[in-house]
Amino acid sequence: MRIGVIGAGAWGTALAQVAVQGGAACLWAFEPDVVRSIREEQENTLYLPGIPLSPAIRVTSDLADLAGSDALLVVTPAQHMRAILAGAPVGTTPLLLCAKGIEAGSMALMSEVAAEVCPEAPIAVLSGPTFAGEVAAGLPTAITLACEDAALADRLAERIALPHFRPYTSHDVIGAEVGGAVKNVLAIGCGVVEGAGLGRNARAALIARGFAEMSRFGRARGADPATLAGLAGLGDLVLTCSSEQSRNFTLGLGLGRGQSAASLLADRRTVAEGAATAPVLVEAARRAGVDMPIAQAVAALIAGEMTVEEAIGALLTRPLKNEAQ
């Protein structure tokens, strides 16, 4: 099975490194500098510095070069996925979506975006607790591969599985996507807790109550609760809420230390998906009648509508309630 990877950020590059160990893999990069560094130095010096890459990875800046792939791993930022897919040679080629987010405006999950743009393509989702550098370096990783077509899920899992990279299959595409999108927003909140010096108790509380918000939103979107309790939900939440390797966590860290969201986002070349997802998630939750106070606080911080102190105060002075609610 020939694999095409659309997007050569850190995660796309890591997945190309995984895919090429089981067969042919072609990686599409938007930036000419990335194409050059991978070709000439066997390293993505811009997005994944210090990790030697396989010379067998074919890299290109022309999406047409992905024609003939047996599956496409789509690793573009969530807010650009629609435009990139519209220009890609997809047809009936299976799509394995690897971006985590909700599209602004439409409030569509990535599988819904892909279904609109590429209606003939079978769709699967790859989501779970993964730092790109660790995957590319060959450290042990487990991840969820969700697809309604069980046979396709098995084929894709077998193609990308390695002794150190273990995909678990699932039927629940929506659950895998909800977990990946919501955890990015919550990771910003955990970074705020760390940056503001609120302590480990507060971080643990935010993770637990954030998981409750994720579960409520997931139920409203038709997710299987078991998916959210697994790698793509709780597993990914724990990872990204506890490490500065997470772009979303480090964004929150800066907010907690008093920096503005505008300045923090302007200084970034890489994407903190939670910043774009937060306001969309809050609006989607409002329309669904789902209570998500942590997500609301994060969205307000990103928009500059609240200070850190005001956001913390709003959360801590909410009416008392039963934990199961």
Backbone hydrogen bonds, N-H to C=O, Kabsch-Sander energy under -0.5 kcal/mol:
donor,donor_aa,acceptor,acceptor_aa,energy
3,I,24,A,-2.4
4,G,71,A,-2.5
5,V,26,C,-3.1
6,I,4,G,-0.5
6,I,73,L,-3.2
7,G,5,V,-0.8
7,G,28,W,-1.9
13,T,9,G,-2.4
14,A,10,A,-2.2
15,L,11,W,-2.3
16,A,12,G,-2.0
17,Q,13,T,-2.1
18,V,14,A,-1.8
19,A,15,L,-3.1
20,V,16,A,-2.4
21,Q,18,V,-1.1
22,G,19,A,-1.7
23,G,20,V,-0.5
26,C,3,I,-2.4
27,L,58,R,-3.7
28,W,5,V,-3.3
28,W,26,C,-0.5
29,A,60,T,-2.7
34,V,31,E,-0.6
35,V,31,E,-1.7
36,R,32,P,-2.5
37,S,33,D,-2.4
38,I,34,V,-2.3
39,R,35,V,-2.3
40,E,36,R,-3.0
41,E,37,S,-2.2
42,Q,38,I,-1.0
43,E,37,S,-1.1
44,N,48,L,-0.5
45,T,43,E,-1.3
48,L,44,N,-2.4
51,I,48,L,-1.2
53,L,42,Q,-3.1
57,I,54,S,-1.6
58,R,25,A,-2.3
60,T,27,L,-2.5
63,L,61,S,-0.6
65,D,62,D,-2.0
66,L,63,L,-2.2
67,A,64,A,-1.6
69,S,66,L,-1.8
70,D,2,R,-2.4
71,A,2,R,-1.3
72,L,94,P,-2.6
73,L,4,G,-3.3
74,V,72,L,-0.6
74,V,96,L,-2.3
75,V,6,I,-2.9
75,V,73,L,-0.7
80,H,77,P,-1.9
81,M,77,P,-0.7
81,M,78,A,-1.0
84,I,80,H,-2.2
85,L,81,M,-2.8
86,A,82,R,-1.8
87,G,83,A,-0.9
87,G,84,I,-0.9
88,A,85,L,-1.1
90,V,88,A,-1.8
93,T,90,V,-2.3
95,L,122,P,-3.1
96,L,72,L,-3.2
97,L,95,L,-0.7
97,L,124,A,-3.0
98,C,74,V,-2.9
99,A,74,V,-0.5
101,G,99,A,-0.6
103,E,108,A,-2.9
106,S,104,A,-1.6
107,M,103,E,-2.1
110,M,101,G,-0.6
112,E,109,L,-0.6
113,V,109,L,-2.1
114,A,110,M,-2.7
115,A,111,S,-2.0
116,E,112,E,-1.5
117,V,113,V,-2.2
118,C,114,A,-3.1
121,A,118,C,-1.8
124,A,95,L,-2.7
125,V,146,A,-2.7
126,L,97,L,-2.9
127,S,125,V,-0.5
127,S,144,T,-2.4
130,T,128,G,-1.2
132,A,130,T,-0.5
134,E,131,F,-0.5
135,V,131,F,-1.9
136,A,132,A,-2.9
137,A,133,G,-1.6
138,G,135,V,-1.4
139,L,134,E,-2.8
141,T,164,H,-2.2
143,I,166,R,-2.1
144,T,127,S,-2.6
145,L,168,Y,-2.9
146,A,125,V,-2.9
146,A,144,T,-0.6
147,C,170,S,-2.8
148,E,123,I,-0.5
150,A,148,E,-0.9
153,A,149,D,-2.4
154,D,150,A,-2.3
155,R,151,A,-2.1
156,L,152,L,-2.7
157,A,153,A,-2.5
158,E,154,D,-2.5
159,R,155,R,-1.8
160,I,156,L,-1.8
161,A,157,A,-1.5
162,L,165,F,-2.5
165,F,162,L,-1.0
166,R,141,T,-2.9
168,Y,143,I,-3.4
170,S,145,L,-1.8
173,V,171,H,-1.3
176,A,172,D,-1.9
177,E,173,V,-2.0
178,V,174,I,-2.9
179,G,175,G,-2.3
180,G,176,A,-1.7
181,A,177,E,-2.4
182,V,178,V,-2.7
183,K,179,G,-2.0
184,N,180,G,-0.7
185,V,181,A,-0.9
186,L,182,V,-2.1
187,A,183,K,-2.2
188,I,184,N,-1.2
189,G,185,V,-1.5
190,C,186,L,-2.2
191,G,187,A,-2.1
192,V,188,I,-2.0
193,V,189,G,-2.0
194,E,190,C,-2.1
195,G,191,G,-3.1
196,A,192,V,-2.5
197,G,194,E,-1.3
198,L,193,V,-2.5
203,R,199,G,-1.5
204,A,200,R,-2.7
205,A,201,N,-2.3
206,L,202,A,-2.4
207,I,203,R,-2.5
208,A,204,A,-2.3
209,R,205,A,-3.0
210,G,206,L,-2.6
211,F,207,I,-2.3
212,A,208,A,-1.5
213,E,209,R,-1.7
214,M,210,G,-2.7
215,S,211,F,-2.5
216,R,212,A,-2.3
217,F,213,E,-2.6
218,G,214,M,-2.7
219,R,215,S,-2.5
220,A,216,R,-1.8
221,R,217,F,-1.5
222,G,218,G,-0.6
222,G,219,R,-1.1
223,A,218,G,-3.1
227,T,224,D,-1.3
228,L,224,D,-1.3
229,A,225,P,-1.4
230,G,227,T,-1.4
233,G,227,T,-0.6
233,G,230,G,-0.8
234,L,228,L,-2.0
235,G,230,G,-2.7
236,D,231,L,-1.4
237,L,233,G,-2.3
238,V,234,L,-2.6
239,L,235,G,-1.8
240,T,236,D,-2.4
241,C,237,L,-1.5
242,S,239,L,-1.3
246,S,243,S,-1.5
250,T,246,S,-2.3
251,L,247,R,-1.6
252,G,248,N,-2.1
253,L,249,F,-2.4
254,G,250,T,-1.9
255,L,251,L,-1.9
256,G,252,G,-2.9
257,R,253,L,-1.2
258,G,255,L,-1.8
259,Q,254,G,-2.4
264,L,260,S,-2.1
265,L,261,A,-2.7
266,A,262,A,-1.9
267,D,263,S,-1.2
268,R,265,L,-1.1
273,E,271,V,-0.9
275,A,272,A,-1.9
276,A,272,A,-0.6
276,A,273,E,-0.6
277,T,273,E,-2.2
278,A,274,G,-2.5
280,V,276,A,-0.7
281,L,277,T,-3.2
282,V,278,A,-2.4
283,E,279,P,-1.9
284,A,280,V,-2.6
285,A,281,L,-2.8
286,R,282,V,-2.3
287,R,283,E,-2.3
288,A,284,A,-1.5
289,G,285,A,-0.7
289,G,286,R,-1.0
290,V,285,A,-3.0
292,M,290,V,-0.6
296,Q,292,M,-2.2
297,A,293,P,-2.2
298,V,294,I,-2.4
299,A,295,A,-2.5
300,A,296,Q,-2.2
301,L,297,A,-2.1
302,I,298,V,-2.6
303,A,299,A,-2.1
304,G,300,A,-0.5
304,G,301,L,-0.9
305,E,300,A,-2.6
306,M,300,A,-0.9
311,A,307,T,-2.4
312,I,308,V,-2.6
313,G,309,E,-2.4
314,A,310,E,-2.4
315,L,311,A,-1.8
316,L,312,I,-2.4
317,T,313,G,-1.4
318,R,315,L,-0.9
325,Q,322,N,-1.8
